[in-house]
């Protein structure tokens, strides 16, 4: 069974009148191969995710009424969508390769300390 790992990046914040607006870029992977990497960008407002881009779908999906409206808007921006599709290779592939090799190159005995 393969392990699922992820790399989370908080991209930006914008505060106004106490509401938070931010996005999270996420790379999930089971191996360093590009076909085993999923890139997603979640857009959040007031602690609720309203839409998400998924590299496996290649488009945004809305989760609220506002999110559906925004997803349709973003999906019509072909240059923006192409850039997000390219981010899977540009951003995730580099970071996943580093993280994957860092885990696999470590070896040794586990040390367990128990105290009471």
C-alpha positions as CSV (number, residue, x, y, z in Angstrom):
1,X,0.0,0.0,0.0
2,X,1.5,3.3,-1.0
3,X,1.7,6.3,1.3
4,X,-0.1,9.5,0.6
5,X,1.8,12.6,1.5
6,X,1.2,16.3,1.0
7,X,2.9,19.6,0.9
8,X,0.8,22.5,2.1
9,X,1.5,26.1,1.3
10,X,-0.5,29.1,2.5
11,X,-0.3,31.5,-0.3
12,X,-1.8,34.9,0.8
13,X,-4.0,36.6,3.3
14,X,-6.4,39.5,3.1
15,X,-8.2,40.8,6.1
16,X,-11.2,43.2,5.9
17,X,-13.8,43.8,8.5
18,X,-12.8,40.6,10.4
19,X,-13.3,38.2,7.5
20,X,-10.4,36.1,6.2
21,X,-9.8,35.4,2.5
22,X,-6.9,33.1,1.7
23,X,-5.9,30.3,-0.6
24,X,-4.0,27.1,0.0
25,X,-1.9,25.3,-2.7
26,X,-1.6,21.6,-2.0
27,X,0.5,18.8,-3.6
28,X,-0.6,15.3,-2.8
29,X,1.5,12.4,-4.0
30,X,2.1,8.7,-3.8
31,X,5.4,8.7,-5.8
32,X,7.7,11.3,-7.4
33,X,6.2,10.5,-10.8
34,X,4.2,13.4,-12.3
35,X,1.2,11.1,-13.0
36,X,1.0,10.3,-9.2
37,X,0.9,14.0,-8.2
38,X,-2.3,15.9,-7.6
39,X,-2.1,19.7,-7.4
40,X,-5.0,21.6,-5.9
41,X,-5.7,25.3,-5.0
42,X,-8.4,25.9,-2.4
43,X,-10.0,29.4,-2.1
44,X,-11.4,30.1,1.4
45,X,-13.5,33.0,2.7
46,X,-14.5,33.4,6.3
47,X,-13.2,29.9,7.1
48,X,-15.3,28.2,4.5
49,X,-13.8,26.7,1.3
50,X,-15.9,28.1,-1.6
51,X,-14.1,26.7,-4.6
52,X,-11.1,24.5,-5.5
53,X,-8.9,23.8,-8.6
54,X,-7.9,20.2,-9.1
55,X,-5.2,19.2,-11.5
56,X,-6.9,15.8,-12.1
57,X,-10.1,17.6,-13.2
58,X,-8.2,20.5,-14.8
59,X,-10.8,23.1,-13.6
60,X,-12.3,24.8,-10.6
61,X,-15.3,23.3,-8.8
62,X,-17.6,25.5,-6.6
63,X,-18.9,24.3,-3.2
64,X,-21.2,27.3,-2.4
65,X,-23.4,29.5,-4.6
66,X,-20.7,32.1,-4.6
67,X,-18.1,29.4,-5.3
68,X,-20.0,28.1,-8.3
69,X,-20.1,31.6,-9.7
70,X,-16.4,32.1,-9.0
71,X,-15.5,28.6,-10.5
72,X,-17.3,29.5,-13.7
73,X,-15.5,32.8,-13.8
74,X,-12.0,31.2,-13.3
75,X,-12.7,28.4,-15.7
76,X,-13.3,30.9,-18.4
77,X,-9.9,32.4,-17.9
78,X,-8.0,30.0,-20.1
79,X,-4.6,31.5,-19.4
80,X,-5.1,31.3,-15.6
81,X,-6.2,27.6,-15.9
82,X,-3.3,26.7,-18.1
83,X,-1.0,28.3,-15.5
84,X,-2.5,26.2,-12.7
85,X,-2.2,23.1,-14.8
86,X,1.5,23.9,-15.3
87,X,2.0,24.5,-11.6
88,X,1.6,20.7,-11.1
89,X,4.9,20.3,-12.9
90,X,6.6,23.6,-12.1
91,X,5.8,23.7,-8.4
92,X,4.8,20.2,-7.2
93,X,7.3,18.1,-9.1
94,X,10.3,19.9,-7.7
95,X,9.0,19.9,-4.1
96,X,7.7,16.3,-4.2
97,X,11.1,15.1,-5.5
98,X,12.9,16.7,-2.6
99,X,10.4,15.5,0.0
100,X,10.3,12.0,-1.4
101,X,14.0,11.5,-1.6
102,X,14.5,13.0,1.9
103,X,12.2,10.4,3.4
104,X,13.6,7.4,1.4
105,X,17.3,8.2,2.0
106,X,16.8,8.1,5.8
107,X,17.7,4.8,7.4
108,X,18.6,3.6,10.8
109,X,17.2,2.3,14.0
110,X,14.3,4.0,15.7
111,X,15.0,5.3,19.2
112,X,12.2,5.3,21.7
113,X,12.4,7.0,25.1
114,X,9.9,6.2,27.7
115,X,9.7,8.2,30.9
116,X,7.2,8.5,33.7
